[in-house]
């Protein structure tokens, strides 16, 4: 995902680029809708542009979008044909275009409407308002009154409610967009009677045709009371039958209302959540049911529709509050005061809960989570929502939970950097901006997570040559012990490092003193160990052909660094006789590998590690700039072992003690 703040920087610079063209639809005055396209030429002869859909009659800047570094052929063939699909575009005076956009925003603001959120960025393509002499002879509204033309994706009820509040009932017109298409001009629309129906007086006949006065029939009081009772009975039955908790019931109520009333907003929220990623790919990664739950949660609690200017849950609470119990209202308020973000698991308390650390702010706290303690492991990174129930110290995880692999450190670091950049843009001590920014990070995190799974694949453990880490152990019976010992002691590449009554140990070291292979010589047996296929091939060429007269048949055992047998070795031709060790010796081999892996940390401390920019762990521990990388690497190793307890792992406690670091 492209960094939001890089977009701000690029678009802010665009006002210094020369204007390529400024266009508008030719019938903007007759139809009351202006589609303005302003493009500027960048130094590389590409284009940056902004599109502004302006509702002259009521809502002002209804929609806007932008793009940059667009090739001129793409601009001509794709963009312009999409923006002006039904009416030819004409050149527009630059000052007139700005006057339409800025004045429409002011007009709509007086009616209670804000410009579409994309204007926060697309505004940078325009000249600043203070530097323009705006035309004041453009008429907004119709005949002095706002005219709201209802579109297919509008929240019609909310817009009308806003107009009633700002200009008063009877002081504005309302019509459906499809009705307006039938009529040739705005005068015919008004004459045809597409006006907002007047309110019915309390003592007037009820419009339902019952013959009763409105106040005694459908005035709303009796009807609302009946509806409230029916709705309450319905949800009581649902809770009883499905054995839902209060929190689950509350979510069900909102989702049921959302899917019936605002399915289009849920659809928009899903696309906003996924960004440029294809929905089919997202379904493959998450499965359709989980993705639906994630979209519902995002639409309910994080996504603010451009016309509603609030989340669906806040709208639901606004409309349904009289029908809700106080306990339900408190549950909803807890949800409204929550956000979804990344947390690092510090400690797992089986059957009770988790100690978590906010991945961005560093805040640590305990959450109650019983079932999750069975599968969640130390150092996992969770994308989750924490709710503080009943305004007490009773925090718990709710909603959909996703695990963000620690291996995706480049994506995690990018998210952390965006958080740090955001801190620089706002006043310290302001809590509201941080809370709002957390909501904007939700789609960033989801899109980075999708990107990771599409591009990274499975984690590979490698040695310093970047070869797959595979523990290879060769063994053979010794037929001439003395000749072997003399050969190893006199060989210029080998270093004698250890001996006791049972065995003598020789290392083959490279110029940086890293161990390429280890030779363990006993009276009746010899074992040679390496940690990759590539090192295996070198050992074969350098040594095995020279000692073939002093040993018997070789046995080979290969295990991946995660403890599994290597499948890549199956069917591979060897330059010497070999077979896998028989099943009855597997237990012994596992013991050897477990011990070797546990002791491996002693060599690992002084091995150059690619993840540490080629430094050894010991060197990295001495540099403040590298400590964070070292800690992340150790957490990754420990987390990997936590998820695979049956696989040998390095002794992290000893490593921390040797390096004198804590985390």
N, C-alpha and C positions, 0 to 999 in steps of 0.2 A: 504494500500500500504506500502511495506517495505521501511523504510527510506533509501534514497540514500546514505547518509553519513555513515550509519551503514554498508551498502554493501561495501563501500570503506575500512572501518576499517577491516571487516572480510577478504576481499580478500587480503588486504595488509599483514595481518598476515599469509596468506596461504603459502608465500614463505619460512616460517620456518618449514612447515610440510614436512615429507619425501615423496619422489616420489613413487607413487603406480605403474604407468606404463606410458610409452611414446610410442605412436603408430603412424603409417603413412600408407597410402594406398600403396600397393606393386608396382603399375604402375605409381608412381608420376613423374618419369623422362620421360617416354614415352608420357604421356598425358599432361604434363606441368601444372598439378594441384596437389597440395599436401594437403591432409586432415590430419591434425595433431591433435592428442588428447593427452593432458597431464593431468594426474590426480594425486592428492596428498591425503594422508590419514590423516584425522583429529584426534584429541585425542579421540573422541567417536567412532572411527572405521568407520565413514562415509567418504564420499569423496567430495572434491572440485575439479572442473575440468574446463579446457578451451579447446575449439575447435577452430582451426584456418584453414580457407580455403585460401590457397595461390595460386595465379595465377603467375606461374613462368615466363610466357612469356611477361606479360605486367603490369597488374594492382596491383601486389603485394598482400597485405593482403586484399582480397576481401570481406571476411565475417568472423565474429568471435562471439562466445557467450560463456557463462559461467554459472555455478550454484554451489551451496554449500550445505552442509549438505544432500547429496544425499546417500541413502542406496545403498550398493554394489549390491544387487539384481536388483534394478531399473537401476543402471548403466550398468550392464551386459545385461539385457534383453531388455531394451528400448533404451538407448543412443547409445551403440556401434552398434546395428543393424541398427539404423537410419543413423549414420555417415558413416558406411561402408556397405551400402546396396547392392553394385554391385561388390565390389572387396574386398578380404580378407585383414585385417589389419596385419601388421608385426611390430615387435619391432623396434623402431627407436633409434639410438644413441641420447642421451640427447643433446649433443653439436650440432649434425647435425640438430636436430629439431629447436634449437634456431638460428642456422646459416641461415636456410631456411627462417624463419619468419623475423628476423631482416634485413638480406641482401635484401630480397624482398621488404621490406618497403623502404629501401634506393634507390633501383633501381627504384621503381615506383615513388618515390618523385622526382627524376631527370626528369621523364616523365610528371610531373605535377599532380600526383595522391596521395591522402592521404589515410592512412589506415582507414578501416571501424570504425565508431565511438565507437562501442562496445569495441574497443581495449583500450579505456581509463580505463576500469575496468579489462578486461581479461589480460592485461599486467602484473597485479600483481601476476598472477599464474606462470609467467615465472621468471627466474633469471634475474636480471638487466643486460642490455647489457654490461655495463662497466666491469662486473665481468666475462664475458665469452670470450674465445678465439675463435672467429668465423672462420669457414672454409671459405677460399676465392676461392675455386676451383669449386664452384657451378655456372653453366652457366645460365644466365638469358636472356630472349629474344630468338630469333632463328637466328643463323648465324649472330650474331652481331646486329640484328634489333629487335625492339619490334614486337610481333605478337599479335594483339588484336582479341580474339575469342568472338564474340558478343553473349551475353546471352539474354534470353527472357525478363528480367527485366532491362536491361541496357538502358541508354540514349545514344544510339549508336552515334547519331549526335554530342553530346557534347564531348564524348570521342575522336572521330576522330578529332574534332576541336582542342582539347587539344594537341593531338599528332602532328598535323600540326604545332601548335605554338611552341612546345618544340623541335621536331626533324626534322621538315620539311617534306613537301609533297614528297612522293616517298621513304621515309626512314623508312617505317613501313609496315607491312602486316595486312590485315583485312580479317576475315572469319566469317561465321555464325556457331554457335555451332552445329546446326543440320546437316550442311554440313560436318563438321569434323567427325561426328559419322559414316558416310558412308565409310570413308577412313581408312585404317589400320594404317597409321603412318604419322608423320608430313611431311616427304619428299613427300609423295603422295599428301598431301594437297597443298604444294607449287607448285609441278609439275602440279597439276590440274588447276592452275591459279586462286586460290582464293585470289587474291591480290586486293588492293584498286585500282579502275580504275584511270587511269591518267587523269589529267585535259585536257580539250579540248582547243587548241589554238584559239585565237580570229579570225584568218583568215582561220582556218580549217573548213571543211564542218560541218554543224550543225548535231549532232547525231539524231535529231528528224526526219531526212529524207526529209526536205523541199527543199534541194538543195541549200539553201542560206548559206552564211558564218555565222559562229556561232555568230559573233559580231552583225550581222544584224537580227538575229532570236531570239535564246533563251539565249543570253548572260546574261540575267537577268534584264537589265535596262528597256527595253520596257515591259517585262513580269511583273516585279515588279510594274511598274507604273500602269499597267492595274489592277493588283491584288489589289493594294492600293486603287484605285478608287472604284472598286467593293466592297471591304470590307467597305470603308467609307460610300458608298451609303446604304449598307445593314444595318449598325448600325444606320444610321440616320433614316431609316424607322422603325427600332425596337424602338428607343427612341420616335419617334412621335406616333406610334401606342399604345405603352404601357405606355406612359407618365412617363418615367423614369427620375429621377434626374441624374446629372452628376456622382455622387458617385455610384448610383445604376447601371448606364450604364457601368461604369468602371469595377465594380465587375462582371457584366454579361459577358463582353468581356473576362476577364481572365478565368472565370469558363468555358465558352464555349471552349476556347482554351485548358484548362486543361483536360476536359472530352474527347476531341477528340484526344489529343496528349499524355497525361500522366495519363490515367485512372489507370494504375498499381501503380503509386505513390500515388494517392488519396486513393487507397485500402490499401497500406502500412501505410499511414498516419492515417487512421481510426483505424487500429489495434494498432498502436503505441499510439494513443490517449486513447484507451480503456484499454490498457495493458492486464491484466489477466482476465478482465471481458468479459463474453460472449456477443456477438453482439445482440443476441435475447433478452437478459435481458435489454440491453441498449435501444433497440427499444421499449420495453414495457414501459420503464420509460419516454423516450423523444418523442416517435413516429418517424416513419421512415423518414418523410419529414424533421423534425427538425434535426435529427441526420445527414442526408445528408448535410444539410446546415452547420452544425457544422464541419463536416469532410472537406467540401470544404474550409471553412474559415481557418481551421488549416493547411491544405495542402498548401493553397495559401500563408499564412503569417507567419507560425511558424515552420513548419516541413521542415527539411533539409535532402533531400535524400542523402544516403551515397556516391553516385557517382556524383551527381550534386554539392554537397557541398554548396548549396544555396536553398532558397525557390523558389517555382514555380513563384511567382510574380516577384522576381528579375530576373529570367530567361526570363519571358515574356517581361519585360521592356527592357532587353538586346536585345531581338530579334525583338521586335515590335516598338522600340522607333522612328524610322524614319516615321512610319505610324501614330503616335499619335500627337494630338494637345498639345500645351504647358500646357493648363489647365488640360488635362487628365494626363499628366506626373506629375504635381504637386499633383494631387489627389493620384496617385500611390505612390509617395514619402511620402505623409502623412501616407499612409497605412504601408509602409515599416518602418516608424519610430514609429509604434504603437506596443503595446502588449496587451494581454488579461490577466486580473488579477482580484482580489477581491476588491470591493469598499464598504464602509459602507455609507449609506445615512444619512447625517447629518440634512438635511432640505429639504422639498419639497415646491417649489414655483409654485403653481398651474398655469398651462398654459404657463409656461416660462422655467423651468428647475429644476435642482437638485444641491444642495451642496453635494459634495462627499469627502470622505477621503480614500486615499489609505490604504487598510487594513494592509499592511506590512510596508510601509515607513512612514505613518502618514501624507503625504502631502494632503492638502485640496484645493479644487478648485470648480469652478462652471461649469456645462455643460448645453448646450442648449438641452432640451428634452421636447417637448410639450405633445405628446400623452402619454408618460410614466408617467406623473405626475398624471394621473387619477387612476393608479393602484399601483404605487410604493409608499411605506410608509416610514416614518421616522424609522431609524435603520435597514431597510432591508439591507442584504448583497448581492450585485450583482456581478456576474461573467460576466464582460463586457469588451469591447474594446473601448478606448477613442482615437479619432483622432483629431489632431489639423489641421483644414482645412486652406489651403491657407497661411500657415505659419503666421497666425494671431492669436490673442487671441480669437479663435472661436472654442472651444472644444465641441465635440458632441459624443454621443454614437452611434456606428455602429456595424453591425454584429449581431450574435445570443446573446441573453441575458438570463442568467440562474440565478435563485435565490438560494442562499445557506442558508438553514434554520439556524437561530441562535441557535436552539436546538442542532445542531451538533457541539457543542463547542469542543468536544474532537478531532474531525477532523480538525476544524479550528485552534486549538492550535497546532496540529501536523504540519500543514502547516506553521504556524508562526514560530515555532521552526526550521523548515528546512531553512526558510529564514534567521533566525538569525545565524544558523550554517554556511550558505553559506557566510555570511558577514565576518566570521573569516578567510575564506580561501583565500580571495583576498585583494589586496592592497587598502587601503582607498583612495578615490578620483578618482578611476578608474570608469568611467561611462560605458564603453563598457561591462565589465563583468556583471554589474547589468542588463543591457539591455538584454544580451544573457541569463542570468539566468532566467529572467522573462519568456522567451519563453519556457525554459525547465520546468517551473512550470505549464504550461497549462495542460499537461496530468496528473500531480500530482493532480491538483484541480478537474479535471473531474473524475478521478478514486476515489478520496475521496468522491465526491458528490454521485457517484453511490453506493459506499460502505455504505454511510449514509442511503440512501433510501432502500437498501436491508436489513439492519440490525436494524435500529432504530425504524421504525414505527412512529405512531403519538405521539406527545408530551402528557405526562400525568402530570397534576398538582397534587401534593401530599402534605399532611401535614407532620408534623415532624416524624410520625410513618411510613411514606412512604405509607400511604393509599390514595386512590383516593380522591381528594378534592371534596366533594359533600355537598352543603349547605342544611341541613335538618331542617325544621321548623314544630314543632308540636303545635297544639292549641286545646283548649277544653274549654267549658263553666265551670265556677266555681260554685259549689253548696254550699261549705262551706269555705268561704274566711279565717276565723279566724283559722281554723284547719290547712289549708295550710300554712299560714304565720308562725304559731308556729312550724310546722314541718321543714320548710326551715331554720328558725332562729336557731333552736336547733340542726340541723344536723351537725355533725362534719366535713363532707367533703365540706360543702358549706360555702361560704364567702359572707356576705352582702356588696354590693359595692355601691348601689345608691338607692335613693327613691325620689319621688316627689308626688304631689297630684294624679297623674294618675297611677303610677306603682312603684313596688319595684323590684330591680334587684339583683340576686344572681349568683355567679360564682362557678363552680366546678373546682378547680385548682389541677394540679398534683404537685409533689414534686419540680418541677422546675418553678412553678407558671405559667405554660401554661394553657390556658383555655380549659377544656375538653367539657364543656357545659355551656350554659347560660339560666337562668330561669327568665322569666319576668312575674311578678304576678300583675294582675289588679283585681278590685273588681268583675268583672263579667267574666274575661277571663284570661287564663294562656297560655303562649307560652314558649316552650323549644326549644333551637337551638343548633345544633352540625354541624361539618363540614366533617363528614365521616360516612359510614355505620357502621364501627367498633365501633366508639364512640357512635353511636345510640344504638347498641346492649347493650353496657355497661350501658347506661342511663336507658334503659328499665329494665335491671335486678336490678339495684341499687335503682331506684326511683318509676317507674310507678306503680308497684304492691302495693306499700305502700300508694299511694295517690288516688287509684282508687275509694274509697268511697266518695271523696270530689269533684270529677270532673265528667263531662258528657262525651259524645262520642268524641273521639280524631279525629282530621283532620290532615293529613300529606301532606306536600309539599316538594318535593326534587328537587334540581336543581344542575346540574354539575357546576364546577367552571367557565366554559365557558358560563354559562347562559342557557344551554339547559336542558330540563327535563331529568332526569335519566331514561334510558331504562332498565338498569339492575335491577331496583326495580320493574318493571312490573311483575306481577305473583308471586312475592316473598311473602311467608306466613308471616304474622305479628303475634305477640303474643298478640295483642290487636286489637279491632275493629278500622278500618281505611278506609278512602276513600280520593281521591284527591279533593282538593278544587274546587268548581264549577267555570265555565268559567267567571261568572260575578265578581269574586273576583281576577282574574288573574292580572288585572292592579294594584290593591293594593299590591299584593304579589311582583310584579316586583319593585314597589317603595320601599318596605321594603328591598328587596335583594340589590337593587342598593345602598341604603343608608348604609346598613350593609357592603357591599363590599368597599364602599368609605371610611368608618371609620375603616375598618379592619386593615389599615396600622398602627394604634396606637398600636394594639396588635402584629402585625407582626414585628415591630421594635425590639421586645425583645423575639422573638421566635427562637429557634435553627433551622437553615435551612440546610438540607443535601447538597445543592449546595454550601454552604459556609463552608463546612467541619464541620458542626455541630455548628458553631458559630451563634450568633444572628446578624442581620444587624447592630445593634448599635456597637457590639464588632468588627465586620469586618471593620467598618468605621474608627476604631482607629488604625488599623494595615496596614502599607504600603503594606505588602505582600499579603493582602486580598482585598485591595481596587479595584483592577482590576476585581476580581471575582464578587465583589458586584456590580460594575458598569455594568458588562456584564449581571448580573441577572436583574437589573433594566431596562436595555435596552430591554431585552427579554420581560419583563412584559409590558412595554410601547408599544413595537412593536406589541405584541399580541392584545393589546387594539386598536391600530391604524387600524388593519385589521378587528376588530370586534367592531365597534363603538356602536352597539346596545346592547353590553354586558357590564355590569358594570365593572369598573376597579378601581384599587387603585389610590389614588392621589399621583402621582410620584413627583409633585412639592413640596408637603408638606413633603414627605419622604426626598427629597434632602435637604430641608431647615432644617429639624430635625437633619439630619446626617452631615450637613455642607459639602456636596460634590457637585461638579459641573462636568458636562460632556456634 
